[in-house]
Amino acid sequence: MRKTIVCTIAVFLFSVALNASTFTVNCNKPGPMGKVSNYLKFLNPAGPNTLNIRGTCKENLTINQFDRLSLIAMPGAVIEDNSGGQQAVINISDSRRIYIQGFTIVGGSYGVLCFDGSLCRFSGNTIEGSINAGVWVSFSQATFSSDTIQDTGDPGLAAEASRVSAGGLTVQRSSGAGIYDANGSVVYAFVTNILSNRGDGIAVLSDSHMFLGDSTVTDNAFNGIDVNDQSEVLLLNNTVTTNGYNGVGISDQSLAELGGTGTFTGNGMDIACLGQFSEAKGTQGTIYGTMNCPVSAAQAGAAKPNFSRPRSMQAPVK
């Protein structure tokens, strides 16, 4: 009898997948039809497919080799780890145009993994409580729109050998860096808040690049923004205050260009050049309390960092 029921469900889902691209999953419903993962098994991976999801889904989702898949949260929808912290809540690999909107994503070894050439789009999600990174983007692309990453392991958001763009993103109270931009990555962030993380607010490392505009970086335990190991940042109209070490710490042949009306105050040192070949340019018009960068390196109109061609997009992932 049980086998017959399972087969009937499989036939139904297969029929739905063949004849519809949009349907609803109610995770509060008991049995196989209350599982998002069961629907994913029968979708055409070429898409387009949309799953409107309601309720609390206690499961770990694997999205491999999909295209044009949208997971849309109905009000209050939650996707929660069911692996005891052994797996990512959502694991996306070798997939394109994956859109995740409006969920609370709780726990897991990672909140979301986006890797192996994937394109992941996030909007209006809260990602919290993961053991490691809230979102880890590796050799992939990701976009964020009005998402929150909070109370995660180290870091909140990580990009390695990837391209990430974010608007209206908040990263707070991670166990390490709020944003970790490393190994040839390029991160563009606008109207972003990086708050109260227990490492650096933002770490730009290992030949990586970042544009940060109209954003706030405050109350992080270490540097507000750490630029290190031949990396470059362009900072425009930001407020960087009351971080534990430096507001902007620049070291190991790295460059920070400051533009607009940025404010850097109340940090250990507001703008710090650490080492012989570190530079801060374009600081005229910037409000800061303390800076130790050479005057000759702090001139407006200097050439902007080259964000279009990072020097090492093929760096290995840790």
C-alpha positions in Angstrom: 0.0 0.0 0.0 2.8 2.4 1.0 4.6 1.7 -2.3 1.5 2.4 -4.3 1.1 5.8 -2.5 4.7 6.7 -3.2 4.3 5.7 -6.9 1.1 7.7 -7.2 2.8 10.8 -5.8 5.8 10.3 -8.2 3.4 10.1 -11.2 1.5 13.2 -10.0 4.7 15.2 -9.6 6.1 14.0 -12.9 2.8 15.1 -14.6 2.9 18.5 -12.9 6.5 19.0 -13.9 5.7 18.2 -17.6 2.6 20.5 -17.7 3.3 23.4 -15.4 6.3 25.6 -14.6 4.8 27.2 -11.5 3.2 25.5 -8.5 3.1 25.6 -4.7 4.8 23.5 -2.1 3.3 23.6 1.4 6.0 22.4 3.8 3.5 22.3 6.6 1.8 19.4 4.8 2.9 16.0 6.1 4.3 13.4 3.7 6.4 13.5 0.6 4.4 16.3 -1.0 5.4 18.6 1.8 9.1 18.4 0.7 10.7 20.9 -1.7 13.4 18.3 -2.5 10.8 15.9 -3.9 9.5 18.5 -6.3 13.1 19.2 -7.5 13.6 15.6 -8.4 10.9 15.8 -11.1 11.4 19.2 -12.5 12.9 19.7 -16.0 16.3 21.1 -15.0 16.3 23.3 -18.2 13.4 25.3 -16.8 11.9 27.7 -16.4 10.4 26.6 -13.1 9.0 28.4 -10.1 8.3 26.9 -6.7 6.1 29.1 -4.4 6.9 27.8 -1.0 4.9 28.2 2.2 5.5 27.0 5.8 8.6 25.7 7.5 10.7 23.4 5.3 13.1 21.4 7.5 15.3 20.0 4.8 18.6 20.5 2.9 18.2 21.4 -0.8 20.6 20.4 -3.5 20.3 22.3 -6.8 22.7 20.9 -9.4 22.7 21.6 -13.1 19.5 23.7 -13.1 18.7 26.7 -15.2 15.9 29.3 -14.6 14.7 28.1 -11.2 13.0 30.4 -8.8 12.2 29.6 -5.2 9.7 32.2 -3.9 8.8 32.4 -0.3 5.2 32.9 0.6 4.9 35.2 3.7 6.8 33.7 6.7 8.4 30.8 4.8 11.5 29.2 6.4 14.1 26.8 5.1 15.8 25.2 8.1 18.8 22.8 8.3 17.9 19.2 8.8 21.4 17.7 8.9 22.6 18.7 12.4 25.0 21.2 10.9 26.6 18.8 8.5 25.3 20.2 5.2 24.5 23.5 3.6 20.8 24.4 3.8 20.9 25.3 0.1 23.7 23.9 -2.1 23.8 25.3 -5.6 26.3 23.9 -8.1 26.8 24.1 -11.9 23.5 26.0 -12.2 22.4 29.3 -13.9 19.8 31.9 -13.0 18.8 30.5 -9.7 16.6 33.0 -7.9 15.9 32.8 -4.1 13.4 35.4 -2.7 12.0 36.2 0.7 13.1 33.3 2.9 14.5 33.0 6.4 17.3 30.4 5.9 18.4 29.0 9.2 21.4 27.0 10.3 23.4 24.4 8.4 27.2 24.1 7.9 26.6 27.0 5.5 23.4 28.9 4.8 23.9 28.9 1.0 26.7 27.5 -1.2 26.9 29.0 -4.7 29.8 27.4 -6.6 31.1 25.7 -9.7 30.2 28.3 -12.3 26.7 29.1 -10.9 24.7 32.3 -11.1 22.8 32.9 -7.9 20.4 35.8 -7.3 19.1 36.6 -3.8 16.4 39.1 -2.8 14.8 39.9 0.5 16.2 36.9 2.4 17.4 36.6 6.0 20.2 34.1 6.3 21.2 33.3 9.9 22.8 30.9 12.3 25.1 28.9 10.0 28.2 27.2 11.5 30.4 28.6 8.8 29.7 31.3 6.2 26.2 32.5 5.7 26.7 32.6 1.9 29.8 31.2 0.2 30.3 32.1 -3.5 33.1 30.2 -5.2 34.1 30.4 -8.9 30.6 31.8 -9.5 28.5 35.0 -9.7 25.9 36.3 -7.2 23.7 39.3 -6.7 22.0 40.5 -3.5 19.1 42.9 -3.1 17.9 43.9 0.3 19.1 40.7 2.0 20.3 40.3 5.6 23.1 37.9 6.7 23.4 37.7 10.5 24.7 35.7 13.5 26.7 33.3 11.3 30.1 31.7 11.5 33.2 33.2 9.7 32.6 35.0 7.4 29.1 36.4 6.8 29.5 36.6 3.1 32.5 35.1 1.3 33.5 35.5 -2.4 36.5 33.6 -3.8 37.4 33.8 -7.5 33.9 35.2 -8.0 31.9 38.3 -8.9 29.4 39.6 -6.4 27.1 42.7 -6.6 24.9 43.8 -3.7 22.4 46.6 -3.0 20.8 47.1 0.4 22.7 44.3 2.0 23.2 44.0 5.7 25.8 41.8 7.3 26.0 41.8 11.0 27.2 39.8 14.0 29.2 37.2 12.1 31.9 35.4 14.1 34.6 36.8 11.7 34.6 39.2 8.8 31.3 40.5 7.6 32.4 40.3 3.9 35.4 38.2 2.8 36.5 39.2 -0.7 39.5 37.1 -1.7 41.5 35.2 -4.4 40.8 37.4 -7.4 37.2 38.3 -6.6 35.4 41.5 -7.5 32.7 42.8 -5.2 30.4 45.8 -5.8 28.3 46.9 -2.9 25.9 49.9 -2.6 23.8 51.1 0.4 25.2 48.3 2.4 25.5 48.0 6.2 28.4 46.1 7.8 27.8 46.1 11.5 29.2 44.5 14.7 31.1 41.6 13.2 33.7 40.0 15.4 36.5 40.2 12.8 37.0 42.8 10.1 34.0 44.5 8.7 35.3 43.9 5.2 38.4 42.0 4.2 39.7 42.5 0.7 42.6 40.0 0.2 44.8 38.1 -2.3 44.6 40.3 -5.5 40.9 41.2 -5.1 38.9 44.3 -5.8 36.0 46.1 -4.3 33.8 49.1 -4.9 31.9 50.3 -1.8 29.5 53.2 -2.2 27.0 55.0 0.1 27.5 52.4 2.8 28.2 52.1 6.6 30.9 50.0 8.2 30.8 50.4 12.0 31.4 48.7 15.3 33.4 45.8 13.9 36.0 44.2 16.3 39.0 44.6 14.0 39.5 46.8 10.9 36.5 48.4 9.3 38.0 47.6 5.9 41.2 45.6 5.6 42.9 45.9 2.2 45.8 43.4 1.9 48.0 41.4 -0.5 48.0 43.4 -3.7 44.3 44.3 -3.5 42.4 47.5 -4.4 39.3 49.3 -3.1 37.4 52.3 -4.3 35.4 53.9 -1.5 32.8 56.5 -2.3 30.6 58.4 0.2 30.9 55.9 3.0 30.8 56.2 6.8 33.4 54.1 8.6 33.3 54.6 12.3 34.1 53.1 15.7 35.9 50.0 14.5 38.3 48.3 16.9 41.5 48.7 14.9 41.8 50.9 11.8 39.0 52.4 9.8 40.8 51.4 6.6 44.0 49.4 7.0 46.1 49.1 3.8 49.0 46.8 3.5 51.2 44.6 1.3 51.2 46.6 -2.0 47.5 47.5 -1.8 45.6 50.6 -2.7 42.6 52.4 -1.3 41.0 55.3 -3.2 38.7 57.5 -1.2 36.2 59.7 -3.0 33.1 61.9 -2.4 32.3 62.9 1.1 33.3 59.8 3.1 33.6 60.0 6.9 36.2 57.9 8.7 36.2 58.8 12.4 36.5 57.2 15.9 38.6 54.2 14.7 42.0 53.1 16.2 43.5 55.0 13.2 41.1 56.2 10.6 43.2 55.6 7.5 46.4 53.5 8.0 49.1 52.7 5.5 50.9 49.7 6.8 54.1 48.9 5.0 56.2 50.6 2.4 54.1 50.0 -0.7 50.6 50.7 0.6 48.7 53.8 -0.6 45.6 55.9 0.1 44.7 58.2 -2.8 42.0 60.8 -3.3 41.6 61.7 0.3 41.0 65.4 -0.3 37.4 66.2 0.8 37.3 63.1 3.0 36.6 63.6 6.7 39.0 61.7 8.9 40.7 62.2 12.3 43.9 60.3 11.9 46.0 59.1 8.9 49.6 58.0 8.6 49.7 57.6 4.8 52.4 59.7 3.0 51.0 63.1 1.8 52.3 62.3 -1.7 50.1 59.3 -1.9 47.0 61.2 -0.8 46.2 63.2 -3.8 42.9 63.6 -5.6 42.5 62.6 -9.2 44.6 59.5 -9.0 43.9 56.6 -11.3 41.0 54.4 -10.1 41.6 50.8 -9.4 41.0 48.5 -12.3 37.8 46.6 -11.4 37.2 45.2 -14.9 40.3 43.0 -15.0 41.2 41.4 -11.7 44.7 40.0 -12.1 44.0 36.5 -10.7 40.6 35.2 -11.3 41.9 31.6 -11.3 43.3 31.6 -7.8 42.6 28.3 -5.9 39.8 28.2 -3.4 40.9 27.5 0.2 
